[in-house]
Amino acid sequence: MIEGLIFDFDHTISENSETNDSQILAILRQFSVPGDDAAILDIIQAATSDYAICKHFLLGEAIDKAYQMILAVNLDQVGKARYSDAVIHVLIQLNLRYPLFVLSGRDELSLKHSLQQKKIGHLFKEIVGDNLMALPKPHPDNLVSMANRNALDLNNCIYIGDSLTDHQLALSAGCHFIGAGWYHQQLTNIQPCCDDVRNLSDLIDKVPETIS
């Protein structure tokens, strides 16, 4: 029996705008971070949390200063986040069958604001964002803590995300995984992967056959 569906946010629930990445780059430049734009953007896009970005490039007080500036950017971008109507419809339908959760490397405040603005925040039992006291994905700290708070057996849960890091997170936590390929596809060698969100429910129905 599936006890919960846990979703990543960027490129899974929301189609994250690349505008955020360029603004984060501009913030890092204010702290005299060296390197060419393309190389820095590659690191930004591969990072699993905004705080991890700051720790990668900066030291000391500059880490927290840059992080606060990124949080302000995230909040400013809330109203510009793009959501597929099909994704929203599927989430509403899945909420009738399963408890839903969000676990993301994005800061929690902008996560909640964005979901509430789209009037779907109430669909999720808990929304968990970047925890500065825990290691970022793929380390399972945040996922395990969330499962404990909600009395979930992760062996009976499914994590749904778009990246290899998300897949590694699920494996490290003993959680089932479904790749989210409806906004973009970067999990070509990982199965199961859902290219059309309208088929997600069918894939979920097949997972209980392998749950202990």
C-alpha positions as CSV (number, residue, x, y, z in Angstrom):
1,M,0.0,0.0,0.0
2,I,1.4,3.4,-1.0
3,E,1.6,5.6,2.1
4,G,2.6,8.8,0.3
5,L,3.7,10.5,-2.9
6,I,6.6,13.0,-2.4
7,F,7.3,15.5,-5.2
8,D,10.3,17.6,-6.1
9,F,9.3,21.1,-7.1
10,D,11.4,22.7,-9.8
11,H,10.8,21.0,-13.2
12,T,8.4,18.6,-11.5
13,I,5.5,20.6,-10.2
14,S,6.6,24.0,-11.6
15,E,8.5,24.6,-14.8
16,N,11.3,26.7,-13.3
17,S,12.3,29.8,-15.2
18,E,16.0,30.2,-16.2
19,T,15.6,33.8,-15.1
20,N,16.3,32.7,-11.5
21,D,19.7,31.2,-12.6
22,S,20.8,34.4,-14.3
23,Q,19.8,36.5,-11.2
24,I,21.7,34.1,-8.9
25,L,24.7,34.6,-11.2
26,A,24.4,38.3,-10.9
27,I,24.3,38.0,-7.1
28,L,27.5,35.9,-7.1
29,R,29.2,38.5,-9.3
30,Q,28.5,41.1,-6.6
31,F,30.8,39.0,-4.4
32,S,33.5,38.9,-7.1
33,V,33.1,35.2,-7.9
34,P,35.5,34.5,-10.8
35,G,34.9,32.3,-13.9
36,D,33.0,32.6,-17.1
37,D,29.2,32.8,-17.1
38,A,28.6,29.4,-18.7
39,A,30.7,27.5,-16.2
40,I,29.1,29.2,-13.2
41,L,25.6,28.7,-14.6
42,D,26.4,25.0,-15.1
43,I,27.2,24.7,-11.3
44,I,24.1,26.7,-10.4
45,Q,21.8,24.5,-12.4
46,A,23.4,21.3,-11.0
47,A,23.2,22.4,-7.4
48,T,20.6,20.8,-5.2
49,S,19.9,23.8,-3.0
50,D,20.4,27.6,-3.1
51,Y,22.4,27.4,0.1
52,A,24.7,24.8,-1.5
53,I,25.3,27.3,-4.3
54,C,26.5,29.9,-1.8
55,K,28.7,27.4,0.0
56,H,30.3,26.3,-3.2
57,F,31.4,29.8,-4.3
58,L,31.7,31.8,-1.1
59,L,33.2,31.8,2.4
60,G,32.3,33.2,5.8
61,E,29.6,35.9,6.2
62,A,29.4,36.2,2.4
63,I,27.5,32.8,2.3
64,D,24.6,34.0,4.4
65,K,24.5,37.5,2.7
66,A,24.3,35.9,-0.7
67,Y,21.7,33.4,0.4
68,Q,19.5,36.1,1.8
69,M,19.7,37.9,-1.6
70,I,18.8,34.7,-3.4
71,L,15.8,34.2,-1.1
72,A,14.6,37.7,-2.1
73,V,14.9,36.8,-5.8
74,N,12.9,33.6,-5.2
75,L,10.1,35.5,-3.5
76,D,10.1,38.0,-6.4
77,Q,9.8,35.2,-8.9
78,V,6.9,33.5,-7.2
79,G,4.3,35.2,-9.4
80,K,6.2,34.3,-12.5
81,A,6.4,30.5,-11.9
82,R,4.9,28.5,-14.7
83,Y,2.7,25.5,-14.0
84,S,1.2,23.1,-16.5
85,D,-2.6,22.9,-16.3
86,A,-2.2,19.1,-16.8
87,V,0.2,18.9,-13.8
88,I,-2.3,20.8,-11.5
89,H,-5.1,18.6,-12.7
90,V,-3.1,15.4,-12.0
91,L,-2.1,16.6,-8.5
92,I,-5.8,17.3,-7.7
93,Q,-6.7,13.8,-8.8
94,L,-3.9,12.1,-6.9
95,N,-4.7,14.0,-3.7
96,L,-8.0,12.1,-3.7
97,R,-6.1,8.8,-3.5
98,Y,-2.8,9.5,-1.6
99,P,-1.2,11.8,0.9
100,L,1.0,14.3,-1.1
101,F,4.2,16.0,0.0
102,V,6.8,18.3,-1.4
103,L,10.5,18.0,-0.7
104,S,12.7,20.5,-2.5
105,G,16.1,22.2,-2.3
106,R,14.4,25.5,-2.8
107,D,13.7,27.7,0.2
108,E,10.5,26.8,2.0
109,L,9.0,30.3,2.1
110,S,9.0,30.8,-1.7
111,L,7.8,27.2,-2.1
112,K,4.7,27.7,0.0
113,H,4.0,31.2,-1.5
114,S,4.2,29.7,-5.0
115,L,1.9,26.8,-4.3
116,Q,-0.6,28.9,-2.4
117,Q,-0.7,31.4,-5.2
118,K,-1.7,28.6,-7.6
119,K,-4.3,27.5,-5.0
120,I,-2.8,24.0,-4.6
121,G,-0.9,24.4,-1.4
122,H,-3.7,22.7,0.5
123,L,-3.1,19.5,-1.5
124,F,0.1,18.8,0.4
125,K,0.3,17.5,3.9
126,E,3.7,19.0,4.3
127,I,6.0,21.2,2.2
128,V,9.7,20.9,3.0
129,G,12.3,23.3,1.6
130,D,16.0,23.8,2.1
131,N,17.1,23.0,5.6
132,L,20.3,24.8,6.4
133,M,21.0,22.3,9.3
134,A,20.7,19.2,7.1
135,L,22.9,18.0,4.2
136,P,21.4,18.8,0.7
137,K,20.1,16.1,-1.7
138,P,21.0,13.4,-2.4
139,H,21.6,13.0,1.3
140,P,18.4,11.6,2.8
141,D,18.3,13.6,6.0
142,N,15.4,15.9,5.1
143,L,13.4,13.1,3.5
144,V,13.8,10.7,6.5
145,S,12.9,13.5,8.9
146,M,9.8,14.3,7.0
147,A,8.8,10.6,6.9
148,N,9.3,10.4,10.7
149,R,7.1,13.4,11.3
150,N,4.3,11.9,9.2
151,A,4.7,8.3,10.3
152,L,5.6,7.2,6.8
153,D,7.4,4.0,5.9
154,L,9.6,5.2,3.0
155,N,9.6,1.7,1.6
156,N,6.0,2.3,0.8
157,C,6.4,5.8,-0.6
158,I,7.3,7.1,-4.1
159,Y,9.6,10.1,-4.7
160,I,8.8,11.9,-8.0
161,G,11.6,14.1,-9.4
162,D,13.3,15.2,-12.6
163,S,17.0,14.7,-11.9
164,L,19.6,12.1,-11.2
165,T,20.1,13.6,-7.8
166,D,16.4,13.0,-7.0
167,H,16.9,9.4,-8.1
168,Q,19.9,9.0,-5.8
169,L,18.0,10.5,-3.0
170,A,15.2,8.0,-3.3
171,L,17.6,5.1,-3.5
172,S,19.5,6.3,-0.4
173,A,16.3,6.6,1.6
174,G,14.9,3.3,0.5
175,C,12.1,5.0,-1.4
176,H,10.6,4.1,-4.7
177,F,11.2,6.6,-7.6
178,I,9.4,7.8,-10.7
179,G,11.2,10.2,-13.0
180,A,9.4,13.4,-14.0
181,G,10.0,14.0,-17.7
182,W,7.0,16.1,-18.6
183,Y,8.7,19.5,-18.5
184,H,12.1,18.3,-19.7
185,Q,13.8,15.0,-20.0
186,Q,17.2,14.3,-18.4
187,L,16.6,10.8,-17.0
188,T,16.9,8.8,-20.3
189,N,18.6,5.8,-18.6
190,I,16.3,5.6,-15.5
191,Q,13.0,3.7,-15.3
192,P,10.3,4.2,-14.6
193,C,10.2,7.7,-16.1
194,C,7.0,9.5,-17.0
195,D,7.2,11.7,-20.2
196,D,3.5,12.7,-20.0
197,V,2.1,13.7,-16.6
198,R,-1.3,12.4,-17.7
199,N,0.2,8.9,-17.5
200,L,1.6,9.3,-14.0
201,S,-1.3,7.7,-12.2
202,D,-0.9,4.6,-14.4
203,L,2.8,4.3,-13.5
204,I,2.0,4.8,-9.8
205,D,-0.6,1.9,-10.0
206,K,2.2,-0.4,-11.1
207,V,4.6,0.4,-8.3
208,P,2.7,-1.4,-5.4
209,E,3.5,-4.7,-7.1
210,T,7.1,-4.2,-5.9
211,I,6.5,-2.7,-2.5
212,S,7.1,-5.0,0.4
